[in-house]
Amino acid sequence: MPDWRAELRLRLALLALPPGEEAELVEEFAQHLEQEFLDLAPRVGRLEAERELLERLTPEALREIARERRPARPEPLAERGFSMVTAWQRLIWDVRYAMRRSRRRIGFTMVAVISLALGIGVNVAIFSLVDAVLLRRPPVPHREQIAEIYERQPSFPYAPLSYPDYVALRDAGQGLFSQISAAEYAAVPRDFGDHEETLFDELVNGDYFPLLGLKPQVGRLLGPEDDVANGAHAVVVLSSDYWHRAFGADRGVVGRQIRLAGRAYTIVGVAPAGYAGTFPGIVPALFAPIRMINQLQSAPYDQLTDRDGHNLFLKIRVAPGVSMARVRALAASFTADMIRRYPKSWTATTSMLVIPETTIVVNPLLDSVVVPAAAALMAVVALVLLVACANLASFLLAQARDRQREIAIRIALGASRWSLVRQLLVEALLLAGLGGIAGVGLSRVALGALLHADLPLPLPITVDVSLDARVLLFALLAAAAAALFVGVLPALQATRPNVVEVIKSENTGGGPARRVTIRSALVVGQIAVSLVLLITAGLFLRSLQARELIDPGFGDAPAGLVWFGFPPDRNAGPRQQLLLDDVESRVRRVQGVEAVGLTDHMLLSVESSEIAPVNVAGLEPPKGESGFSVDYASADSGFFSAAGVRLLRGRGIEASDKTSAPTVAVINEEMAKEFWPGKDPIGLTFRKDSVTLQVVGVTQTTKVRSLGEAPRPFFFIPLAQSAFPEVMLVAQIGRGGDADAIAARMVGVLRDADPSIPVLQETTMARRIGAVLLPTRLGALVFGLFAALALSLAMIGVYGVVSYAVARRAREVGIRMALGAEPNEVVRLLMREGLVMVGGGGLLGLALAFAVTRVLGSLLSGVTAADPLAFILAPAWLLIVGVAAAFLPALRSARTDPVRVLRAD
Amino acid sequence: MLTPELKKGSAEFLILSLLEHEPRHGYDLSKLIASRSRGVLTFHVASLYPLLYRMEGRGWIRGRWVEKAGERRRRFYRITAAGARVLDAQRKSWREFVAAVTNIAAAHHA
């Protein structure tokens, strides 16, 4: 029995009656309610009776009571205040009631909350990523005045510029640009005295921070005063992330010094908290002046005059009154001028792109992949939530049907429809609210696992997925949408019964046909959506399979890889060679190492590649080009066996290919076929830039830039005959060896050889190749998980609908079986409804999948978006699972004893 | 369906007649109203008590807490002299009204 006195005191408190009088009313009403409750509870259930009785104590009624008791008293509360207070109180009562109902059917509540938590959780997780990578932007004033500048070359659609080109453009754009910012990423060793740590830094010019209009958290940012003379600005600004990580957010860091690449730098400030550098996801530790690049990152040439290094990301802000059209005109004339002055670096087909910042999400090149991927993921998780909601809605519909009698009685007793709808909605809101909270928690766990997972990433990617207002708002909206979806339909359905009909019939509900149809429609929708997800997952799996079947043409034996730079006094010439010889001989002595080699550009590199114009006697280069653009790398004598690049003819690079020796090249088979079809290229020559190279060997064609690419011409030149700022050391071990352990040993060996060697990356061959497969692998995993989730939910739906239909037709089945129907006939009869839903949903899903998968084309490789296998296997799987979900309840029913069913009637 | 006004008016009449011979408490009254009106009139806490209090305010009925041996204290309503007069008057006008309606109906059928 509810505590009526407490409930009444709570409600009457608003009327501010004298205590004695209130006590009298409480007592009188409580007695009345107790008796009414005893009357009503057997008919509608205890909880419902309690709610029904309390529901009648509306604020208006209570106020009327007060008025009758004390006609002369003024209104206890002002009209507006009164209704607001009571509206709140009413909500609290509704929530309390919903909580008690939920507690009473704890099993259903758990299932509902868990499925909503999964649905909302995946949405919040994916949205957090999208928010972190695509949406979260520092507030840049007048974004429309900003444009990004890229060079377009046939081989690179969006190439950054070199430093001297930036300087030339800056000078040419005077008057048109109010600012021009330049930024380049660099891996810089920080010296702690006893050990070193490689930091990922962004080197920026003087306009970088002013153009973005950023304000420091502490101290100052870098400005034009740090961009005056090369090598003269030993200052750094910490990123907020690194400031927290390495300095514990100590505000006293300004003025402190840190040692970078053997030199002291003064910390002058901390960048603002929301600013994570040029590329979201690649958070730099430090910002340093670009003028210090030669000091921070050693190279055998001057990086501030080298016109071939395309590393600078440029942004301009137009001067007031200047249009983007004028900037484009300037870019065109500037390009023409550069092509005339520097024909070697600026080929005739080079053009310059001026892309307004407002049209860029992350980066023009990445946008074409990241944006559709994000959109596809968001759509998929929305579908998962939709399926979870449809499932719950269909369960609530069934429940609503079972509650019709109770609700009809309450309506007959004078409950308003709105109060009943409100109650059902509040129940749905409570479920969605709990699901939402659990979902946010779940998303934190999932993201934590993802970000701490040992992914083979090519770059140190840090994504700040902390909960911000936008993510929370999104979670709130998702939960609210779920509640509406889950609650509205059953609420409207349940409260619109034909009152007389329902009460008269001693059955549980009236007018079954339409409600079952709505429920079935929900299940059909779920099946359709699940099939879309299944097919999508199938496509990603097929794409992954296709890629994994691709032989990269190298690296089939495990190998440890270490990428390192050089101390400034040993970054070129014989001293560099001595260091490399020493390192290689030390690594060769490590137990288990079978072959050791070096290259300056590893195959299948995501970060950078080297391309040169190549001329072959008798072949006309493409129109407007000074030569064929061919990818190449430098390698030493050990590289081919260490990396597993198979030599087909001639010889590889040898130790004798020194600086003084003739310039030679080892080409791949594709290059031989393309430039010397039908001929033996050994001994023939070609020109790279102005150097003539003699072909001494031919290797198997390997993948160069991506696994999906068509065979691409490629050549190696001797490491000793080129200049390079960094190098990749490759140590191959026998099959079954532990490459991670070897990589760690290699770093130790490097430290032993010379502690001042900056180690930039420690990895393995498998991780390196895995990085290329990562997007497809993640896609297959994520879509597979989501499809499994959606399919399980949909099958629970099918099972539920068939079970329900079976229960409804138990009597009919009993009669049929008593009359001699065979069990398998009955099973077929009962399964029909479930199978019609599976079939209908399947067809709808197929049609949807054909439409949806068109969008995925850019994310797939090796399979078409209409891959027959995916489109056959996924529906087949759906059919199998669907038949099972319909078969089980039907079988159970056919096995029951007909006598028992009929007697129960 | 009864309009609220008609409901209230007929309920006052009903309550007075129910209290004519013996005092009753609120729950008793609501059950009797429901059964006498065959479910056409239903009253619950929020609708019955304002009515009782109004009738009490007008001096037609009087509520009083009564403690009977072995039972708990309950508030019983009894009819007052003024209430009895109102009941008489209402009965009279009700009879006249019914007679008039009967006459009209009879005239139509004639």
Interface residues (C-beta under 8 A of the other chain):
Chain A: E24 L25 E27 E28 F29 Q31 H32 L33 Q35 E36 L53 R56 L57 T58 A61 L62 E64 I65 R67 E68 R69 P71 L413 G414
Chain B: H25 G26 Y27 S30 T42 H44 V45 A46 S47 L48 Y49 P50 Y53 R54 G57 W65 R72 R73 R74 R75
